[in-house]
Amino acid sequence: MSLSESDRELITAELGREPTPAEANLFENLWSEHCAYRSSRPLLGAFDSEGDQVVIGPGDDAAVIAVPEPDAADTPAGERTPEDYSETYITLGIESHNHPSYVDPYDGAATGVGGIVRDTLSMGAYPIALADSLYFGSFDREHSQYLFEGVVEGISDYGNSIGVPTVAGSVAFHSDYVGNPLVNVACVGVTDEERVVTAEAQQAGNKLVLFGNATGRDGLGGASFASEDLDEDAETEDRPAVQVGDPYSEKLLIEASETLIDENLVQSARDLGAAGLGGASSELVAKGGFGADIALDRVHQREPNMNALEILLAESQERMCYEVAPEDVDRVAEIAERFDLGCSVIGEVNEGNYTCTFDGEIVVDVAPEFLAEGAPMNDLDSVAPEPAERDLPDADLDAAIEAVIANPNTASKRWVYRQYDYEVGLRTAMKPGDDAAIMAVRETSDADDTTGAGTGLAISSGANPNWTSVDPYGGAQAVALENATNIAAKGATPLAAVNCLNGGNPEKPDIYGGFKRIVDGLAEMCADLSTPVVGGNVSLYNDSEAGPIPPTPTLAMVGTKAGYDAPPAALSGEGELLVVGNAGDALGGSEYLNAAGGSDAFPKLPENPAELVATVAEVARDESTLATHDVSHGGLAVTLAELLTADAGADVAVGDAVALFDETPGRVVVETTDPESVREVFDGVAAVESLGEATADGALSLTVGDETVELESETVTDLRDVIAKTVE
């Protein structure tokens, strides 16, 4: 990329001169779509980001959310008072590393993990959990499998090495990701009121300290690279734009950060990600209304003869920019030495311009707010997509059930999450493979606490490209409702969310039209759920020779519950089976149509999502509830297959194929010993339908209309193990 003519004219007019080469490249990166959100920022005001629980919302490296006290953890967020929240906080952030993961799947994914963990550190928090949402081309393609395996290995090697468990996420395969996979990674951290740090410079005269790994030439131009379509030769030509991670240095950085925060040595912080030192330092001082004087020669380097531009824009990993009081600089240097990390005092916060010198010459001299916030927004045309019409296939029932259960999108993801150390840190109460993970945020020493534990934090993350391809607006609403239902099915109530909005080239009206619709759909459903969207990431220009990606609104949502116990997504064999929630009576975006052909409108979603989710959580917490599992990808066919165990099965009847394969979210299969109480709780909220009985024979007897299909647990396990059987 290079500066557009209109941008160059605007910059020249502001500076009163031509920009220097360093300035031109700095503007190119900081004014790129990746950094400045030029096509998406006008749309993001649709999200409601406020609430009593929100301590720091959008605009920082990560959001900060207050955790409710255990006795208020089960109360829906919209019904809590400010007094219900404690001084224990979590941080929540998400980012994408899409283009780098196509060029170099291992390093692209690994450095995505490293970056979101450093976003957590920069808020004064300790990272406790990761969630990854991954999207690849059709699974039967060899190149898709290569990318898939490389990305999973990169995430697992980095996350395992730094000791942060990967506990949640999703994996989806869709033909339109073949030339541009998506890697979206979220991180949850824990902190408290006294430890919070922001990315807002505090005082002129404070020092700017570069802390962590030495600067090299890797990742040059990463921000601008992420803001353009992928070319056919991207895997070779764009490799220098991909950063290389060092998880062992990151682990040292995590522990060093804890020490710095413990001793109150950090006034403000920003991790070095997009646009490197230039991006982090200029944004930090601009956010506080200050400027800076930076001497690029002082930056500790790992390669010889680096020039000013390389030092300024390299995206070398495991580095932080700290604002430090002058009297604390020596102590910060001592801590860096203790953890075998580099430390350079590179400049000072001032009340003037943002200036950088190299070899005694000024190479950058600009107003910091103009650099960080001055990019003009794009005014783009959009075209709304046409709705699909009903054209249902007459498919063989046995073949359709087997095809849907064995589809890589609905198949077991055990091969993926067993690569991760999901128990490190000893906080993981509900492991991967269920609807949501549950982390222990705070233990209690109160002997009178009737929950027997502190507050559990439920985590769910993902999106469904089949849904948003058919209906970007309705599909995005469904993504939000599904994540909330995942959390509620484990007895938790939604607290907050962050999003990663992925789209193709916004300059194409149909692509931008689909992107606008996913923003509106996600924003409206989150508002209906009383769940503030407290931050996020936008990744556009996910377009390649193979075409654009589907509009993909990844949502990472957290919720809370009193204690850490939850009903599993596995039958006990002892109760009656109910499905709660209203069906949408349509198959648009379903795996059934994906396998059998045909088309349909997207399912009708419930009009009372907040009440529905709260009621699901209430039922999940009841002692008569033995198992719960949400209905989504693959419909009831997949939900029942996933509930099946070697020792427990089910005898179930449904009306027709639409009822069996409908993927309307907001529904949960409940195994209960007290079905009448479930019906009573849901009276006036949503439908409750009897499916049949759980059995103790480890088999699924499924009657659809006048046809019956019998499946043994071994057969289902074999069908669902398609990913492991293919890649191992």
N, C-alpha and C positions, 0 to 999 in steps of 0.2 A: 504494500500500500504506500501511498504518498498523500500529502495534503491535497485536498480538492482545491480547485481554483477559488471557489467562493470562501472556503475556510482561510486560505492564505490571504485573500484580500481583507477579510475581517481582522485577522491577526496583525497584518501590516498596518491597518488603520489604527488599531488599538496601541501598537508599539510605537508608531510613528517612524518605522523603519522596517527593513526586511528582517525576518527572524534568522538567527544564527542556525547552523546545521543542528546543533543540540536542541535548540528551542523548537525548530520545525519537527524534529522527531519526537520530542516530548509532547507537543500539541497533537501530533498524529496519533499517539498512543492514548493520551488522556481524553481526547475528543473522539476516540473510536466508539463504535456501537457498544463494544464490550465494557468500556469504562463509563461512558457518558449516557448510555441508554437513550440515544437520540430519537429512536423510533418508538420506544416503549414508555418512556417517562410520562408523556402526556396521558397515558392510559392508566398508570398505576394508582392514581388518586381514587380509583374505584374501590380499593381495598380499605376496609375499616381496620385500623391498627391500634385503636384505643381500648382501654379497659383498666379496671382497678389493679389487675395483675401485671400490667405492662409498666416496667420500670424504665427501660430504654427501648424504643421502637425502631423503625426503619432508619437507616442512614449511618449506622455504625458498623463495625466489623461483624457483630452479631447482636441479636436482641437479648435483653435481660428481662426475665419474667419472675415474679414473686410466686413462691410455692405456697399453697394453702396449708393451714394447720391440719393435722390429721382428722380432727373432728369436723372439718369443713371440706375435706378432700372429695367426698362423694356428692357434694352439693353442686348442681350445674353452675358454671361460672357466672351466668347472667343473674343468678339469685344470691351470689355472695356479696358481702359488704367489705369495705377496705380493711376492717378489723379482722377479717377471716384469713388474711395473708400474713405469712411469717417473714422473718428477716433472712430466711434461706432463699436463695435465688438460683435459677438455672439460666444458662445461656443457650440460645438456639440459633443456628445459622446453616446455610446451605449454599453450595456453589456447583458450577458445572466445569468439567474439563473434557469437552466433547471433541474438538478438533485435535488436541494433543493425543487423545486416546485412539484416534484413527491412525495417526502417523506413527505412534509408538505406544501400543496399548499398555504395556507394563509400566513405563515411566509416566505416561499420561495419566493413568488412573492413580498411581502411587502418589504423584505430586498433587493430585486433586485432594487426596486424603490429607497430605501434609499441610496444604493451604487452609483447609477448613479447620483443622486443629489449631493452627496458629491464629486464625480469626478468634477462636475460643480463648486462647492465651491472652490475646490483646485486650480482652475485657476483664482480665484478672480472674479468670475461671480455670478450673481443672477439668480436662475433658474426661467424660465418663462413658460415652457411647457414640457409635457411628451408625448411620443408616445409609445404604447405597441403593440407588434406583438406576438400573442399567437397561439399555435398549439397543438391540442389535438387529441386523438384517435377518432374513429367513434362516432358521436354524439348519436347514439341509444344505446350506452353502458352506463350503470349506473355509472361505475367508471369514464368514461370520463366526464360525467356531474358533478360528485363530484369534480373532479380536476378543471374543468372549473369554477364552481361556487366559489370554494375556491380561485382560482387565481384572479378572478375578484374582489372578496371581499377584498383580501389582497392589491391589487393595489389601489382600491378606498379608503379603510380606511386610508392607508398610505398617498397617494397623497392628499386626501381631508384634512387630518389633518395638513399637512405641508403647505397647501395653494398654491400648484403648480398644475395648471390645466392639466388634461389628455385630449388632444384635437385631437389626431390622432392615427392610428394604424390599426390592422387587426386581424381577427380571422379565423383560418382554421381548418378543421377537416379532418383527413386522417387515415386510418386503421393502418398505420405503426408508428403512434405516441402512440399507445395504451399503451406501456410499458415505454414510455419516452417522456413526453410532453416538449414543448419548451416555455420559457418565455423570450422574448427579449424586453428590455426597453431602449428607447432613451430619452435624455434630451437636451433641448436647454436652454442656459443661455444668459444673456446680460451683457456686460462689456464695457470698453473702453481702450484706449491705456495706460492710466496712472494706471489702476487698475490690469493689467494682472500679474499673479503670475505663476510660473512654478514649476515642481517637480525636479528641479535641484539645489542642495545645492550650496550656494554662497561663503562661506568664512569659513575657519578654525577658531575656537574660538567661533563661534555662538552656541547658545544653541538649543537643541532639546526638544521641548515641546509637551507632549501628552495632547490633549485638547478635552474635551467632556465627554461622559459617562465613568463610571468605567468599568474596565475589569473583565469579568467573564469567565466561562468555556464553553460558548456556541460557536458553530462553529469550534471546534477544528478539524484540518485536513480538512477543507473545500476545499482547493485547490487540495489536493490529491484525495479527494472524487469525485471532479468534473472531474477527469482525469482517471476514470475507468468505465467500464460498470456497469449498474445497475443490482444488483442481485435480485432474486425473493423475498428475505426478506428485501429489502432496506427500505421499509416503517417503519420497526421497528428497524432494526439493525443500520441504518445510521442516525437516528434522531438526535443524539448528534452533527453531523456535520452541522446541519442547524442552522443558526443564528436566533436570536429573535430580532425583531425591536421595537423601541420606537419612534413613529413619533413625539411625543410632545417634546422629547429631540432634535430630528432632526430640528424641527421648531426653537427651541432656538439656535441651532447650526447655522442655516441659518442666523438668525439676528445677532448673535455674530460675524459671519464671515464678514458680512457687516461692522460692527464697526471696526474690526481688519484691514480690507482693507482700510476703510476710513482714519484711522490713520497711515497707512503705517507701520504696525507692523510685517508683515509677509514677510520674505525673500524668503522662498520657502515652498511648502506644498505638502502633499500627504495624501489621505484618507486611512484609514485602512480597506482594503478589504481582498482579498485573501492573506493568510499567515500572516494576522494580523500585529502586531507591527514589527515583524521580516521582513516581506515583504516590508512594507511601508518605514521603516527607512533605510534598506540596499539599496533599489532601489534609494531612494532620494539622499543619499550621493554618491553612485556609479555613478549616472548620472552626478554629478558635479565633479567627479574625486577626491572625498575625502573619508575618512573613518569616524568612529565614535566610541566614548566610551559611552556605555549605561549601566546604573545601573538598572537592572530589579526590584530591591527592591523598587525603587522610584515610580513605576507605581501605580496609585490609583486603588484599587481593590474593587469589590463588594462581593467577596466570600473569606472565610478564607482559609489559608494554601495552597494557590496556589503555585505551584512549577515553576521553571524557564521555563520549556518547555510550560506549560500552559499560562504563562504570555506572552511568546514570540510569540505563534502561535494562541492564541484564536482570533476568528474573531468577537468578540463582536462589536455591531454596534454603530453608531453615535460617532465615534472617528476620530480625525485628528492628523497628525504629522506635526508640524510646526517648521521651522527653524527661530529662533528669535535672534536678536542682544542682547547681554548681558544687555545693558542699557534699553531694552524694556520689559524684562521679568516681572518685577513687574506690569507694566501696563497691560500686557496680563493676568496676574493672576487676576487683578481687574475686567477686562471685563468678565472673566470666572465666577467670584463670582456674578457679576451683573446679569448674565443670568442663574445662578444656575447650572453651569456646572463644571466638574472637571478640574483640571489643574495640571500637574506634570512636573517639569524640570527633564527629565530622562537621559540627557547626553549632549554631546558636539560634534560638527563637528571637526574632526582632519585630519591630512595628512597621517595617517597610516592605520592600518587594521580596520575592523569592529569587535569590541569587545563588549561582553556583560558579565557582572558580576552578581552574585547572591550569597548572604550571604558571600561576600568577596572572592568568587572563580570565576575564569574566566571559563565561560561555552561555549563561542563562541569566536573564534579568527581566522578570515579568511580574505583574501583579498576581498574587497567588489565587485570589478568587476568580480572576479571569481564566487562569490556567485550569483550575479544578472544576469550575462551575460555568464557564462561559460558552460552552459548546451550544450552538443553536439547535433547537429541536426540529425534527423532520415533520413535515406536513404531507402525509402519504395518502394515496387513494386506497380504498378498500372495497371489496365485493363480497357480500355474504354468500355462503355456500347454499346450494339447493338441498332441501330435505329429501331423504330417501323414501321410496314407496314400497308397499308390501308385495313381495313376490317370493312366497315360501316354497322350499323344495319338498318333494315327497320322498324323504330319505328313509332307508332301512334303519329301524330303531337300533338293533344290535350294533350295526356298523357305526352309526352316529354316536352312540354312547362310548364305544371304544375309541373312536377318533377324537372325541372331545377330551376324554380322560387322559389320553396319551399325547395330546398336543403339548409342545414344549412350553406354551404359555401357561397351561394349567397343570402341567406335570410337576412332580416333586422337585423342589430346589435344594434338596438336601446336599447334593454334590457341591453347590455353591457355598452354603453357610458352614459346612463342615471344614472348609478351608480356613475359616476364621476362628480365632480364639475368642469366643463370645462370652467366656466366663471370667476372663482376667479382670481383676479389680474387685471381684467378689460382690458385685451389686446386681447381677443378672438373676432375677427371680423367675421370669418367664422367658424361655430361650427362643431362638429363631425357629420358624416352622409353624408357629401359631398365628392367630390373627394379628397380634401386636406383641411386642416385647414389653416386659415390665422390669424397671430398674428401681432399686432401693435408693431413694434420694436422701433419706434421713432416718436413722434409727432413733428410738426414744428410750430414755432411762426411767420414764415414769411408770412405776409399778401398777398404777391404777388405770393405765391406758387400755381400754377394752379391745382395741384392735390388735394388740399384741405386737405391734410394729409401728413404724412411722408412716410416711407417705410414699406410696408406690407411684412411679412415673411410667405411664404406658406410652409407647412410641410406635407409630405406623408411618410408612412412607411409600409413595408410588403413584402411578398413573396408568391409564389403559389406552394405548393408541388406537385400538379398534373402536372404542367409544368415540373418541374425539375426531377420528377420521369420518365417521358417519354423521356426527352432530357435534361440532366444537363447543357450542354453548351447553347443550344438555350433557354432553360427555364430561365437560369440566365440572359441572354441578355434581355429576355422579362420582367423579374422582374425590371431591371433598366429602360427599356423604359416605362413600365407601371407607375412607380413612377414619372418619368419625365413628362409623359402625364397628370397624375393627377394634377401636379403643373401647367402645361401649360393650362389646361382646365379652370383654375381659373385666367388666365391672367398673370401668373408669369413665370419667366425664371429661370432654375436651377442654383444654386450657388455652392453647395458642397454636399457631401454625406459621411455617415459612414456606415459600414456594420457589420453584425453579421453572421459569417459563421458557420453554424451548420452541423455536419456530424456524421456518426457512427464511428465504430472502424477502425482507419486508417491502422491497421496492416493487414486488409483484402484487397487484391489487388482490388477487384471490388468496394469496398466502397471508397478506396482512389482514384480510377480512377474517380468515380463520383464527389468526392470532388474537385479534380484538375480541372475538367471541369466546375464546377460552379465558381471557382475562375477566370478561363480564360474568361468565358462568361461575368461575371459581370465586370471584368476589361476592356475588349474590348468595351463593350457598353458604360460604363461611359466615357472612353476616346473619343469615337465617339461623345458623347454628350458634350464634353468639360467640364465635371463635375468632378473635382478632388475628389478622395476618401481620406479623410483627417484623417481617423482613423477607429477603429473598434475593434472587438472581435472575437475570434475563440473558438468554443466549439465542441470538438470531444468526442469520446467514448459515444455518445448518442445511446447506444445499450443496449438491455435488453433481457430477456428470450423470449420476443415476436419478437425480431429481430431488425435490424437497422432502424433508421429514414430515410426518404428521404433526400437527400442533400438539405439543406434549406438555401439559401443566403438572409437573411433579409437585406433590404436596407432602411435606413432612409435618405431622401433627403430633402433639403430645397431650396427654390427659393425666388426671390424677385419681387416686383411689386411696382409701384408708387401708393400710396394710398391703401385703404383697401377694396374697393368695388370689387365684382366679380359676374359674372352671376351664378345663382343657378343651382343645378341639379334637377330642377322642372319646368315642362312646364307652360307657361303662357296661352296657348291656342290661341295665336294670330299670330303665324308665320309658316313658312315652315320648314320642318325637312330635314336636310342633314346629311350624314355621311361622314366625311373627313378622309382621310388616306386610305392606300391600304390594302385590305384583304389578308390574307395569304393562303386562299383556302385549309385549312386542319383543322382537328379537334383533333389532338393529344394533350392530356392533358386537354381536355375540360370537363366541367360538363355534357355535353350532352352524351359523351361516358361513363362517370362515371356512369350515370343513365341508359343508354340504352344498354351498352356493346359495344364490338368492339374495334378497334384500328385504329390509323392513325399516319402519320408523324406529327412532330411539324410544325406549320405554318411558312411560309417564312416571315422574318422580313424585314422592309424597309432598303434600302441602304444609306439613307440620314437622319438618325434620328435627328441630330442637327437642320437641316433646317426644318424638319417636326415639331418638338417641338416648334421652334421659331415661325413658321407660325400659329400653333394652338393658341399660346399665343396671337399673334397679333389679330386673329379673336375674341378671348374671350374678348379682351379689347374694341372691336368696339361697339359703342352705338347701332347698329342695332341688336346685339346679345342679345337674350332674355333668353336663357338657354344653358348650356353645360353639358355634362356628358361623361366620357370616356367609351370606349367599352373594356371590359376585361372578368372577370369571368362570365360565362354564355352567353357571346356574346350579340348580339343585343336584344335577347329575354329579358335578365335581365336588360340591359340598359334602354330599353323602359318601362319596368315594374317599374323601380325605378324613372323614370321621371314622371310617372303618378301621378296625384293628384285627390282629390275629385271634383275639379272644372275644370280640364284640362286633355284632353286625346289626342289620336292620331289615325289617319287613315293611316296605313303603309303597304307597299308591298315590299317583297324581293323575290329573285329568287327561292331559295330552302333551305333545312335544313342546308346545309353547310354555306350558307350566314347568316342564322339566328343564328347559334350557334358557329360560328368561333370566337375564343377568341384572335385573333391577336391584341396585344397592339399597341399604336400609332394612334388609331382611336378615334374620338370623334363625338357624335351626337350633332348637333348644331340646335337650334331653332332660326331662323333669319327672320327679315323683309326685308332683302336685300340679297337674295340668289346669285344674280349675282356677287356682290362684293366678296362673299366668294369664288366663283369659280375663279374669277380673281386673288385673292391673292394666291390661291393654284395652279394656272396654272404653270406647270413645276415642282411642288413640290410633289403633291400626288393627287390621285383620289378624286373627289367629286361626290357623288351619291345622288340623290333625293330619300328620303324615303316616303314622303307624306306630310300631313298637320297636324298641331296641331289643336285640336278641343276643344270646350268648354263644352263637355258633360261628362267628367270624365270617359271615357271608352277607351279601346284599341281595335281597329279593325285591326287584323294582317293577311294579305294575304301572304301565302307562296306557290308559284307556282299557282296551281288552287284550293287550300284549304284556307278557311278563318276561323280564330278563333276569337271569341268575348269575351273580358274579361272586367268586370266592376271593377272600382277602389276598391270597397269593397271586391271583390273576390281576387284581387291581394294582397291587404293588409292582408287578412286572410291567404293566402298562404305564404306570406313573414314573417309572425309573428310566425313561427314555434319555434324559440328559446324561445321567451317569454312564449308561451303557454306550452312549455315543462318544463321549470325550475321554473316557478312561481306557 
